[in-house]
């Protein structure tokens, strides 16, 4: 299919969207629209790559693949975080295939072209006297750390990230994500379109019927003044006073359709996202002294959400693999000096979200199967319980509308 035909398919699909309703079936199944998602969104927006604590030392690297683009993110010898296309400038071979590692230099396994961690090409074989190595550095990718969260952008000119940085930093800074370490991780592949994975995350309408482990601690209310949850509203009022006394921001951030950040309490008697509600780690994050801080919930379009608790952080990264296949990576982090077996137990720490991720995988996959049906007709969202899904699909449509307009110019 040509680019013109693909854009025409997207145009037709966008014209059939109904405000406040789920997306038409083509958006979850059509390969042409999936390609538009990659070109119009994932190749242009800031994407969460990894927690910065995964790169503690010079020479540490992580790799990820954004659709057809393999990327390497590393810390160079001066401590600077850099990102490059994971592709040799000789004939394109991937330089690193491991998901993470440590290296003094990047050496292509194919013909041994060798690069400094700055991307500079420093060694080749049999290229002749006229070859100018300075013309063939690794191609850089925009990269930044937002208070310990590493984001990359493949666009030539990335969108502005400074309002997001300024808004969420006061919320997550007290948890000091840079001084943490990963103690557990999970990467699962869901047979579902990436948008269904994100939509599922953006509402707790399904929580009561699907997530008994999560609801041991999680307050279902998504806003601090949601009167439908009377008991939780009372907890919120009390905790808001406590957090004000500690100087911890908690009110919802105005992130428009692009991002969300808020501190919400746990249920009465719960301190963490564990099966018994007890803290997951004895050692608190940063310089925190209070265990009962609920969680800062942060989300950014299009591929990540996070929970910052008093004693651990959880980071979720979504990467599309195809029209009906999505990779979800979760990392659990505790204070960098915490000791396993003394301060924390991995099973106790991870069990709730291991179970929740498995449950969400089933929900998203069943949603995908149903969206393929010729009998599927977009239904209305609940404005009370699915307002964040409404915001996401509105952002999604607006973004692709803008991309189409730019392409037509």
N, C-alpha and C positions, 0 to 999 in steps of 0.2 A: 504494500500500500504506500502511495506517495505521501509526502508531507502535506500536500494540499488536500488529498482525500482524508487523511487523518484529522486535519483541522476542521474539515467539513463535518466529520462524524462527531467531533467534540462540540461544534457549533449547534448541531441538531440536538445533541443530548442536553446541552445547557439550556436550550430553548424550551425543553420539556420539563424543567425543574419547577417544583412548586415550593413556595416559601413555607417554612415550617414543616416540611415533609421530608422523609428519607429520600435518598437519591435514586433516580431511575436505575434499572438493572445494568445498563451499559457501563455505568461508572464503577461497578464492582467486577465486571467480567470482560469487557472489551479490551483486547490487546492494544488497540490503537489509542484508547483513552489512557491506558496504563503508561504507554510511551509518552503521552502528553503530560501525565503526572510527573514523570521523571525529568523531562525537559523543562517544563514550566514551573516545577516546584523543587524537586530534589537536586537539580543542577543549579539552582538559583538561590535557595534559602540557606540560612545558617542551620547546621545540623549538629546535634550532640554526638560527639565521637567517643568520649571516655571520661571518667573522673581523672583529674590531674594526678591524684595519688597513685595512679597506675604507672606514672612516669617519674618515679622519685629521683632517679640518678641520671647523669649524663650517659647517653648511649642506650637508654631504655626506649623501646618503641612498641607501638600497637599498630595493627593493620585492620582495615575494614574495607568493604566494597559497597559503593553507592551505585547500584544497578550495574552499569558496565565500567565503572571507574574504580579500580583498586587504589586505595590511599594508604600512605604510611604517615603516622604521627609520631614524633620523637622529641627527645630533649637533647640538644646539642652539647658540646663540651663546655660552653659558656652558660649552660643552664637555661637557654632559650628554647621554648617549645616551637617546633616547626612542623609543617605538613607538606607533603609532596605527593604527586601522582606516583604510585608504586609501579613505575614503568621505566625500564632502562632506555636511555636516549640513543642506544645503538639500534636495536631491532624490536624494542618494546617489551621484552620479557619482564615478568614481575621480578623485582629484586628480593622481596621477602614474602614467603608464603605462610609463615607462622603467625598466629593471631597476636603474639607478643614475644618479646625477647630483649636481648641486650647485645650491642655490637659497637665496636670502635669506628667502623666504617661500613658503608653499604657496598657490597660486592655482588655484581650480577652473576648468578650461577651459570649463565649460558656462556658468555665470553669473557667474564671476569673484569668488565669495566668497573672501576672502583670510584666511589664518591665519598667525600667528607660528609659529616653530619649536617653541614650547611647546604648540602646539595651540589657543591663544587666537584666537577669531574677531575680526578687527580691521576688516574692511571688507565692506560689502554694498552693493547698489544697489536703490533703490526698495522698501525694506521697511517704510517708514512710521515715524512717531515713536514708536509704542508697542513697536516691536521691541526686545527686550533681547538684545544679542549675547552677553552673559555666559552666557546659558543654552544656547548652542550651540557649545561648544568641540568639537574633534575628540575622538572617543572613544578613550581611552588603552588600550594593551595592556601588560601586565606585561613588563618587559624588564630584563635584567641582563647583565653581562659577567663571565664566569668566566675570569679571567686571560687576557683577550683573545679569548675565544669568546663571541659575543653570542647569548643565548638569549631567546626570547619565550614567553609563555604567554597563551592566550586565555581561560582560566578566570577566573571572578569571584574565586575564592580559589585561588591556585596552590599546588601541592604544595611541600613544603619542599625546598630545593635546597642547604642549607648543608652537609650531610654530603658530598655530591658535590663541592662547592667545596673543602672542607677536604681531602678525600682526594686530589684530582688536582692541586691547586695545587703541592705540592712537586715533582711529576714534570715539569710543563710550564713552571714558572716559570723554570728555568735557560735555556730556549729563547726566552724573552722574546717571545711572539707579538705583543705590541703594537708592537714595534719592527721589524716586517716589512712587506713590501709584496707585493701580488699581481702575479706576473709572467706567469701563464698561468691560463686557466680553461676549463672544458669543461662544457657542459650538454647532456645527452643524455636522450632519452625512451625508456624501455624498455617494451615491450608486455608487461608483467607486473605482477601484484599487488605492492603495496609489501612485503608480508610475504615473498614469494619473493626480493625484492631484498635484504632484511635477512638472511634465512636464508642466502643464498649468501655474504654477507659474513662470517657468523659461523662459518664452517668453512673449513679448508684441505684437507679430504678430497679436493676436486676439483683442488687446485693442480697436482699432478704431471702430470695429464692435460690441463690447460687453460692454464697460465700459465708458459711457459718463460722469458719475459722477467722476470717477477717473481721467479722462483726463482734468478736470477743472484745475488740478494742476500738474499732472504727466508729466514729460518730457519722451517721449517714447524711446529716445536714451539710449542704455545700456552701451555705451562706450563714453568717453569724446571727441573722434575725429571722430564720425560717421558723415560723410559729407552728408548723406541723409537728415539730419534734419538741414537745414541751419540756420533757426531762432534760434533753440535750441542750435546749435553750438556756435552762437554768445553770447547767454546767458551764456553758459558754459565758454567761454573765460573770460568774465567779472567777473563771480562769482569765477573762479579759482584765479584771482588776489585778489579779496576781501578775500577769505579764506586764501590765503598765508599771507596776511597782518594780519589776526587774528591768525595765527599759527595753522590753522585747516588742517589736511591732507585730501586729496581728490582723489589722483590718485588711479587707480585700484590696489588692493593688488594681489600679485601672490599667489593665493591659489591652483593652479593646478586644478584638477578636484574635489577637496573636498570642497572648500569653496570660497566665493566671498565677497568682501567688497569694497565699493566705495561711495563717496559722489557725488551726482548729484543735479543740481538745479531744482527748480520748474519753471513752465511757467512764463513769464513776468507778474508781478502784483500779483502772487499767493505766499502766505507765508506758506500755510499748506494744508494738505489733507482734505479740507472741501468743501462743495458745492459752497461756494462763494470765496474760496481761502483765506479767512481771518484767522488769527491765531485761533487755537482751545482753547487756554488758554492764559490769560494775563500774567501769571507768567511763566517765562522762566525756563528751566531746568538748574541744576547745578549753575554755575556762568556765564552763557552765558548772553550777553548783546545785541546781534544782532538777530532780528527776522528772517531775510531772509537768512537762512542757508541751504535751500534745505533739503535733507534727506540723511543720511547714510543708504545705503541699504546693509544689511548683510544676507548671506545665508550659511548654513552648511548642508552638506549631513548627514543623510538622511531625517531629519524631521522638519526643522525649517527655518524661515526667519524673518527679523526684519526691521523696519524703525525707525530711530532715528532723530527726528525733533528738532527744537529749543525749542518747548514747549510741545511736547508729544512724547511718544514712543509707537510703536505697535509691538506685539510679536505674532507669528503664530506658532502653534505646530501641527504636523501631527502624528496621531497614527493609524496604520492599525487595522481594526476590522475583516477583512475577505478578501477573494479574490476580492470581489466587494463592499467593505464597508470600509469607512475611516472616522475617527473623526478629525475635524479641530477645534482647539480652538484658539480664538483671544482675546488678552487682550490689552486694551487701558490704558496708564498710563500718569499721569501728576505729576508735582512737589508735594512732600508730604505735602507742606503747602498751596497748592492752595485750594480755597474755591468754592464749587459748588454754582452756582447762581450769583457769583460775578466774579470769575476768569474764569469759564468755564460753558458751558451748555452741558450736556451729548448728547443730540440729535444732536447738531451742531458738536460736537467732533467726534461722531461715525458714522454718517449717510453714509459717502462715503464708508467706508469699510464694513458696514452692507450690502449695496447694492452690492458692488463688490464681497463679499463672496457669496451672493445669486446667482449672475450671474455666478461666477466660478463654483458653485455647479451644475448649469444646464449644463454648458459646459462640465464638467468632466463626468456627468452622461450620456449625449448624446454620448460622446466619448466612454464610457464603453459599451453602447448598440451597437454602431457600431462595436466595436472590437470583439463582440461575433459572428458577421456574418461570415458564411462560405465563403462569398465573400470578406472578409477583407484581403488585401495584404499590408504589410508594405510599406509606401510611403516615399519619400525623404524629409528630413528636409531642410529648407532654411538656408544655411550657414550664410547669412547676419542677419536674424532675429531670428533664433533658435539655435545659436551656444551654448547657455547655456544648451539647451535640449540635444544637441549632447554630450556636456561634461558630463551631468548627466547620460545618457544611457551608455556612454563609461565607466564611473566610476562604474556603476551598473554591467555591464558585467565583467569588470576586477575583481571586488570584489567577485562575485560568482565563477569566474574561480579560483581565489586563494583559496577560501573556498573548492571547489571541490578537488583541488590538495592536500590541507592539509588533507582532509578526506580520501584520497586514500593512504596516507603515512602510 
